[in-house]
Amino acid sequence: MNEAVGVNLLYVLIAIGGFILAIFLLSGFKFIPDDRVGIPTRKMFGKQMPPGRVIARKNEVGVQARKLMPGLYWFIPIIWKVERVPVTVIGAQQIGVVEAIDGEPIPMGRLLGDEIECDSYQDAETFLFGRDPNRPLPKGKKGPQIGILRPGVYRINTRMFRVQNRPATQVTEEHIGVIVAADGRPLPPGYLIAPRPEEELGGTPPASGQPRRSHNFFQDGQAFVENGGYRGPQLDSLQPGQYYINPLLFEVSEFPIVEIPPGYVAVLRSNIGQELVRDKSLPHGIAQSPDLQQQIHEREEVVLNAEKLERGIWREPVAPGKYNLNPLAFSAFLVPTSAVTIDWAAGAEIRTEKHERSRGPAEPPSEEIESKKATEFFKFSQLTVTSKDGFKLEVDVRLIIRIRPQHAAFIIARFGSVANLIEQIVHPLIDSSFRNNAGEKKAIDFIQQRTALQKDALEKAREEFDKYHVEAQNLLIAYISVDQSLLDTQTLKEIAIQQQEQYQQQARAQEERIEVEEKTARANKQKDVIDAKLSIDINTDMAQAAIEKAKGDRDATKIRAEGDAQREIQVGQGIASAYEAQARVVGPERLALIRVMEQVAAGKIRITPDFLVTSGNDQNGGTLWNAWLATMMAQQGKAMTSVGDKPAAPSN
């Protein structure tokens, strides 16, 4: 029975031992799923790690550098412990920033450990010990790493590397990313902006013989360091987009792009390069009679020609447009190239916002600037002057100037801003010009000669501003305010003059009225006048015709009379000759009686009267008849006698 009990006890012990052995064996199995990483830790039966070490080498007690991939493993439970941790996942718009728990110390002067070929920090053994024991290679450094993890899934020993997910660098539209490097070569003394890495300057390849690679817009930090990148602000900037940049190595700040609106140019002051070396000699003496004809720009006011990688002011301005301008490397000063209006008016003050914009570096334009015309307005209070006769005058003046683009750099180099130019040169010159002119004239003359005053002031402004590369386009006097008493006196005088002119105008109006009435009357009688003139002309013509007709009749009568007379002479001479011949034959008396009887027979001599008056006595009637016949015969005899050359002899 004792033997049976002993056998049973043996079986029990075997069973217990087998159970314990099974538990022991089963507990040594470790399964690593696909989404996990196994990290073994040696608890005993190994070498002790040197002081300062965190991750154990082979056969050393502690957390091991190697990791376990997905699968089934068996470890002696009392010696090993296996920890299963999730795989490292980096999202699409993220990066993984890595910090090594163990490794060699980071060299003095460096902030980040160099990137080592270790399968994106998935091979901790290579990171710590190197890939080939026979060939010494750079080993990983303890602390923050230059290398980063891009989006993806990584099997990383999280006891060796601590990974933090950070958002990828995003540069939005209408902005740029300005870079400040935290590691690299120290910035040389005298520099504000780090020079470009040697890979962009054509530098010599490193001693390893490997060709240089670009840092790819600061996404390859190790290339930046190997190419001799400097710490501090970088000249190059990032365009809009997404970048995988290590935030421990590069600090990225987003700035709006610079827009130069139409009507402006931007003068750039470069902060690139080393500090300019100045002459330390004593300054030149001051001239005895300094004036505006002296040199405007001294040697200390250097304006660069075309060297854009040297500190100073660019000679050539930047035209209107949008620019990815690094504000750490360049300071932009807006200069208006269209009309700049300066007002001296009542209650006006200098617009602070305009001054701030023109004094300092260019800022992104606001909606107000974009919507308004590209014109600068500067306003001052009225110009207060005193005339020669002691009157106080207030003058409203508007001056329009223009700065040509090729002169913008000189304006900024000399004055710093357009506002300073106006305050230091334009305003004092216009103010003194009007004060001096007013002091030489009486108030009334000053007011009445405003056109000449305006012209003189403009000519003087053009002459003086030309020395400062400023073009005075126009000067206008809007209003002149004067003492009311002078205006009242002038008003009364003007009213009297106007009244006098009014009376003169009225007198001239009455004279013109008389002239109009006279012309009206003449116009009304014009028909009669024309008729009379026509009648006169007609009568004159008729009279002239009558005169001419009378002259013709006279000449015709004279000619006829001369002809008749000549004819009668010829006839008479013939008759006389005939009578003389007859008279010699019959005698004169008988010849006369014969001629009378011929005339009576011809009917040319009437011997019977038309009316016969008789008395009652026939004898008396005969007497009258005889008396009349004797008379007629006597007259006829005389007529006949007068025809010949000689008078006829009286008859008995």
C-alpha positions, 0 to 999 in steps of 0.5 A: 500500500505504501508502494502504491501511495509512493507511486501515486505521489510520484505520479502527482509530482510528475504531473505537477512537474509536467504542469509546471514545465508546461506552464514554464515552456508555454510562458516562454512563447511570445507572439508578435502580431502584425500591428505590434513590435516586440522589444526584448529585455534581458533580466539576468545572466548577462554582462552589466552595461557600462555607466551612462548606457541605456540600451544593452548590447548583446549579452548585456542585461537590459533593454535590447536594441534589437526588435522582434518582427511579427511572429512566434518566439520562445524566450526563457521566461526567467531571463527574458521579458518581451514587451509588445508595443504598437507600430509607429504610424505617421499620418499623411500631413504629419512628420515624426520627430525622433529623439534617441534615448541612447547613443554617442554624445552630440559634439560640442556646438551642435544641437541635433544628432546627425542622421545615420543610415538605420532604416529610418530608425527601425534598426537600432543596432545599426544606429548604436553599433554600426553596420560593419564592425570591421569598418568604422562608421559614424554612429548615432548620437543621443538626443534630438535627431536631424532625421525625421519620419515621413508619413507611413508605418514604422516598426521602431523600438520605442524604448530606443527612440522616442517619436513625436508626431508633428504636423507637416509645415504648411505654407498657405497661398499669398504667403511665404515661409521664412526659415531660421535654422537652429543648427549648423555652422555658426553665423559669421560675425557681421552677418544678419542673414546666413549665406546660402549653403555651398551646394547652391554656391558651387562648393567643393564636394566633401572629402568622402567623395560623395556628390553633394545633394540639395537640401530640397527646400530644407526638407533634408536637414542632413544635406543642409548641415553637410553642405555647410549650412549656417544657423540663423535666418536663411535667405531662401524662403518657402513657396505655398505648399506642404513641406516635411521639415524638422521643426527642431532644426528649422523654425518656419514663420509664415509671412504675407507676400509683399504687394506693390500696388500700381502707382508705386515702386519699392526700394529694397534695403538688403540685409544680406552680406557682411557689414559695410566697412566704413572709412574711419578717418575724420569727417570733412569740414563744413563749407563756409556757405553751404547751400543746396548746390552741394553734394546730396549723397555722401559716401556713407549713403551708399546706393548699390548698383546691381550687387544684390548679395551685398548689404545696402540699398538697391539702385533699381526699384521693384516694379508694381506686382506681387513678390515673395520677399523675405522680410528678414533679408529685405526691407521694402520702402514704398515710393509713390511714382504717381502724383503726390498731393500736399495740402495746406488747408484749414483744419488739416493734419498729417495723416498718420496712417499714410506716414506710417506706411511710407516711413517703414517697410512695406506691409501687405496692402489692405483693401483700402489701398487696393480700392483707392487710386495710388495717390499719397495725400499729406495735409498740413494746416493753413499757411499763415503769413503777414503782409507788408501792411501788417494784415494776417493772411491765411493761404490754402495751397495745394502742391502736386509733386512726382518722384520718378522711379529711377530717383526713388532709391536716392529719395530713400537713401537721403531721407528714409521715406517720402514723408521725411522728404515732405516734412524736411524739404517741401513743407519748409520751402513752400512755407518760407516762399509764401511768407517772404512773398507776403512780406514784400506786398500789401495785403490787397496786392497779395490777393490780387496778384495770386496768379503771379504769386502761384507761378513764381512759387511753382518756378521756385519749387521746381528749381529747388526740388530738382536738386533733390530729384523731385519733380514739382508738377503744379502748385495751386492757391485755392483760397486766401483768407484776410482780415474782414475789415480790409475786405469790407473796405475793399467791398465798399470800394468795389461796390462804388466802382461797380455802381459807377460802372453801372451808371456808365453802363446805363448812360451808354445803354440810353445812348444806344437806345437813342441810336436804336430808336433813330435806326428804328425810325430810319428803318420804318421810313426806309421805304419812303426814302427809297421811293423818293430816292428812286423818284429823284433818280427817275426824274434826274434821268428824265431831266437828263433825257429831256436835256439831251433831247433838247440838245438834240432838238437844238442841234437838229433845228440849228442844222435844219435852219442852217439848211433852210437858210442856205436853201432859201439863200440859194432859192432867193438868189435864183429868184432874185436873178429871175426877178431882175431879169423879168424886171428888166423886161416888164418893169418892177411894178408890173412884175410885183403885180404879176407875182401877187396875182400868182400867189392869190391864184395859188391860194397863198394869199387870201383876198376874201376875209373870213369875216366881212364887216360892212356898214349898211351902205354898199359904198362903205363896204366897198371902201373897206374892201379896197382899203384892206386889199391895198394893205395886203398888196403893200405887205406882199410887195415888201416881202417880195422886195426883201427876197432879192439883193436889191429892194424893189423900186416902189411903184407909182 
